[in-house]
């Protein structure tokens, strides 16, 4: 099934690291769409009762994720959600609840979600260890956590530098060097893979994970 990305005119920039326009700008759009494709592949054919998207930004992934669950929750640290109602109406999304949450400390109850998705979010979290403990708390015992994160890569840095006002090291700090380690310490790895299947081990760009509770 083709990934459903909304009309860019329905989206709005919601913060300094919301680069939704990259999804519509060649060639970086190829990298962006790859991330969404890999997440939907990892979600598989399962229709999850309750799915949470962390770091929804402009809401660009909401229409697609709404197809994979009975109830979708989408959150971010901003509260710039005024444009999302029109987008939901345009794509007839009726199962989505959007709200402001900091993933380091949410008000979701324990064991709330069957699936949690985070696309290029963890590298921006201030206290990653705390955020991962929170994700573990709100995920059901048989739930899955699917995430895709950028790695330290000269190739990726060169590409990102063409589109961003800040250098990647300024954008991400040292988070890219520790995110994989912390994910594997806190969760059980169901599957893991690089963006470039053959040479990705030596030239990492993005790494995707499907994780469960230990």
C-alpha positions, -999 to 999 in steps of 0.1 A, spaced: 0 0 0 13 34 -9 22 57 20 -4 84 25 14 118 29 -9 148 31 -10 178 8 19 200 20 -5 231 20 -24 215 50 8 214 71 25 241 92 59 244 108 55 238 145 90 243 158 127 248 150 132 211 143 100 205 123 114 200 88 82 187 72 90 205 39 119 181 34 94 154 26 85 173 -6 120 184 -17 140 161 -39 164 144 -32 161 146 6 125 135 2 138 101 -7 154 97 27 123 111 44 99 87 27 122 58 33 118 64 70 80 63 68 80 32 45 102 13 69 80 21 99 49 10 81 66 -22 71 76 -29 107 40 -22 118 30 -49 93 -6 -60 87 -16 -58 124 -43 -33 133 -33 -21 167 -60 -12 192 -41 19 205 -11 34 188 9 64 200 31 86 177 57 105 197 69 138 182 42 142 156 54 177 146 32 190 118 12 158 119 25 146 85 24 109 95 -10 110 111 -31 101 80 -10 70 73 -7 59 110 -45 62 114 -48 33 89 -28 10 112 -48 13 144 -83 16 159 -73 46 180 -44 69 173 -28 92 198 -3 118 185 18 140 208 46 166 208 60 192 231 44 221 211 7 230 211 5 243 175 -22 220 164 -47 245 148 -41 232 113 -45 195 121 -83 196 123 -86 206 86 -61 179 76 -80 152 96 -112 163 79 -97 163 45 -84 127 49 -115 115 69 -94 106 99 -118 101 128 -98 80 152 -71 104 162 -65 124 194 -37 150 194 -22 166 225 8 182 241 30 158 259 67 157 269 78 121 264 101 124 293 70 126 316 36 121 301 2 117 318 -7 86 300 -16 57 323 7 27 326 4 0 299 -16 23 276 -3 15 241 -1 -16 219 24 2 196 45 33 199 62 50 169 89 76 169 104 88 136 136 108 141 126 121 175 149 105 201 179 124 189 162 156 200 151 145 235 170 162 263 170 133 288 169 102 265 173 77 293 143 92 311 123 92 279 130 56 273 119 47 308 86 66 302 81 48 269 86 14 286 61 25 313 33 34 289 38 5 265 18 -27 271 38 -58 281 32 -73 246 35 -40 228 60 -28 203 82 3 200 92 12 165 117 39 159 142 51 133 171 73 142 200 90 124 235 78 130 267 97 129 275 97 92 295 120 69 271 111 41 240 121 61 257 152 75 266 164 41 231 160 29 215 176 60 239 205 58 224 215 24 189 219 40 195 231 75 208 264 89 226 245 117 253 219 114 242 183 124 265 183 155 248 215 166 214 200 159 218 167 175 247 171 200 262 137 209 228 119 210 234 100 177 264 83 193 244 69 223 208 63 210 214 28 198 232 18 230 204 31 252 177 15 231 193 -19 233 199 -16 270 163 -7 278 144 -29 253 144 -63 237 154 -60 201 129 -78 178 145 -65 146 171 -39 137 186 -27 104 205 0 86 190 22 59 215 8 34 212 -30 38 246 -40 23 270 -12 32 250 3 61 271 -15 87 302 5 76 284 37 64 255 41 88 228 67 79 197 57 97 190 26 119 155 13 125 144 -8 154 113 -28 163 115 -33 201 96 -51 229 98 -50 266 125 -70 283 
